């Protein structure tokens, strides 16, 4: 919702028709504060020992109730990791659960599991029965421990081994030194709170702290760094919060093609203004709390006007927000970046550009083809087939498009390709030149349509009728003939027929 003190810029209502809501969660990830609290654990097996160790490590007072205890439990009770662990040699009873913070059952028989779960719920205590999801109010996930930084992973009981594999991956990329940084964050927080910073000021402090941690994860967070960060926050406290604009390239669709800087900027955004060409998986990378607003062009459909987008972007940044203008591909390649940069500068706003993998590069990677293969191409040219009025631009260089030593990439070609191909062939382009259209390049739904310059129009129409959709890009030139798609017999026959 727009701040009440600011007028709603034109186009905002349409811009917000898609808000990037969160997908459904199988489980809500929560972290219990158990230090000094009583937890009841029914069972004396090795499975019970693992849960008892985990609970003690979290500071709980663990009461383990069972007729007998495995050796691991006896050893653990003698030297618990943190909270005390008491072994009570008898069967559990419902009265044991009264006042407990959690109830954990390491129980095998289903009837007993059901009795334990029912007793816990009657006592108002969250319950977990080990390896019995049907009786659980919550689950223990796989854990990456850099306490106080703790990462929990859950597969909702569907595939524990898969969860462990994910944990191993995360372990490999989170340095052990992050433990020291997380401890520093906890100990520095009171000093940050004492400064009474604005929301933006607190965010700025912790972003600078995080940047230092990421750049030197194994270094010790020093007192000098603490004073430097606090000093800068105090100086900035009296300044009026200033918003900013960042034009960020989302790449062609695969979120793994985002640059590290793009990820960092997205995760610090207050608002993300994104184009229809941006894949949903890329939006998931943005900070969860950020407002995500669909703007931009939607290909021959009702769309926000560019002036409205500029006005919305400037209005939000003037409210002190960090605005990310997220564009498919690279913002500087047929992305209307120039107009938006000018609007931000005219408003006196700081603006930066984070480049992205442009659609041509993504397409080439999927085709595993060099666009500048030295046997076939001396030039690489990008052109748009879509002018301001939606028609084929009138000032295209037809001699350049007919050059047999060039590889040409045509952006936004779907409605005008037939006219472009006809004029290029009239200018001398060989009709048998290999050409290929890619829909949704690098995305799971990607569709490749190989043909020749002369036959691609019919192939495009057939592909669209067959369900091909998403951003479309066309590449043509003799270097494109090296693509694996052209090794298919039916494509080779099409090319041969075109040669006559």
Residue, then its C-alpha position, 0 to 999 in steps of 0.5 A: x500500500x502506498x504511504x498515505x503522505x505520498x500521492x499514488x503515481x500514475x500506473x501504480x494500481x496496474x503495477x501492483x497486480x502481481x505482488x510475488x506472494x510466497x508459495x505455500x509452506x509444508x512446515x513453518x520454520x521456527x526456532x524454540x528458545x529453550x534455555x532453562x525450560x523443561x522438556x520431557x523426552x519419553x524413551x531410552x534408545x539411541x534415537x532418544x540420545x540424539x534428541x536429548x543431546x540436541x535439546x541439552x545443546x539448546x539449553x533445555x532442562x531435559x527429563x528423560x523418562x524410560x524403564x531403561x537407558x542406552x549407554x549413550x544416554x548414560x554418558x550424555x547425562x554425565x556430561x551434557x553439552x549445556x542444559x542438565x539432563x535427568x534420567x528417570x527410570x520408569x514409564x512415562x505418565x500424562x502428568x509428566x507433561x504438565x508445564x513442559x515446553x516440549x514433549x518428545x517421544x522416542x517410541x516405536x509402537x503406534x498405539x503408544x505414539x498416539x497415546x503420547x501425542x494425545x496426552x501432550x496436546x491435552x496438556x497444551x504442549x507441542x509434541x514430536x514423535x521421532x520418525x512418526x510424522x503423523x503424530x508430530x506438531x513440529x519436526x526436527x530438521x537437519x541442522x547447520x550449526x554456527x550458533x548463534x547462526x543456525x540453519x534448519x532444513x526440512x523436507x517435511x519427512x518426505x526425504x530425510x537423506x535428501x535433507x542431509x545432502x542439502x545440509x552438507x552442501x550448506x556446510x560446505x559454503x558457510x565458513x566456520x568463521x561465521x560463528x564468530x561474526x554471529x556472536x559479534x552481532x549478538x553482542x553488538x546489538x545493544x550498542x546499535x539499539x542505543x543509538x535509536x537509529x531509524x529503520x533505514x539506519x539500522x539496515x545500513x549498519x547491519x548491511x555494512x556489518x554483513x558485507x565485512x563478514x562476507x568479505x573476511x569470514x575467517x577474520x575476527x570481528x574487531x573492536x576497531x570495526x565495531x567503533x567504525x560501524x557505530x561511528x558511521x551510523x551515528x553520523x548518518x543518523x541526522x541525515x534525511x534518509x535518501x532513496x536510490x535506484x538500481x537497474x539490475x539485470x535478471x538474466x534470461x530466466x535461470x536464477x543461477x545466472x544472476x551475478x553475485x552483485x545482483x543477488x546482493x542488491x536484490x536482498x537489500x531492496x525495499x521495492x522491486x519493480x520487475x518486468x513481465x519477462x523476469x522469471x518467478x524463480x529470480x524474484x524468489x532471490x529478492x528480500x522476502x519483505x520487499x514489495x514486488x510490483x509488476x511494471x513494464x511491457x507485456x508484449x502487445x497487451x495492456x502495459x504500464x507506460x514508460x513515463x508511469x514507470x519512471x514516475x513510480x520509480x522516482x516517487x518510491x525512491x524519494x520516500x527513502x526506499x531502495x528501489x530495484x528496477x529488475x529487467x530481463x536479460x541485461x538492462x543496457x540491451x534493449x531495456x529502456x535503461x537510458x530513459x530510467x537513468x535520466x529520470x533518476x538523475x533528473x530527480x537527484x537520485x543516486x543510480x547504479x546499474x548491475x549488468x546481467x546475462x543478456x538473452x543472446x548469451x543465455x541462448x548461445x549457452x543453451x545451444x552450446x554454439x559460439x556466436x563468433x565461430x571463426x569459421x563462420x562469423x566476423x561480426x556479431x550484431x544485436x537488433x530489435x524488431x520492435x519499434x516504439x509503435x510496435x512495428x518493424x523499425x524503419x531504419x534497420x541496416x539491411x545490408x548489414x543484416x544480409x552479411x553472410x559473415x555476421x551472426x545476428x540476434x533479433x530481440x522482440x521478433x515474434x510479430x515482425x519476423x516475417x517482414x524482417x526476413x523478407x526484406x533481409x532476403x531482398x537485400x541479399x541474405x541467403x534464404x538457406x541461412x540457418x536460423x533458430x527461435x528460442x522461447x523462454x531460453x534457459x528456463x525449464x519450459x525452454x523451446x527451440x525452433x530450428x529452421x532457416x531464414x526462409x522457413x522460420x516464419x512457418x515454424x514459429x507459427x506452428x510452435x506457437x500453436x503447439x504451446x510455445x510461449x515466453x520471451x522469444x529470441x531469434x538468431x541467424x547466421x552460418x555460425x548458428x548452423x553449428x548448434x546441436x539442434x541442426x544435427x536433427x535429420x528433419x532440420x537438415x532436410x528443411x535446410x536442404x530443401x530451402x537451398x533448392 
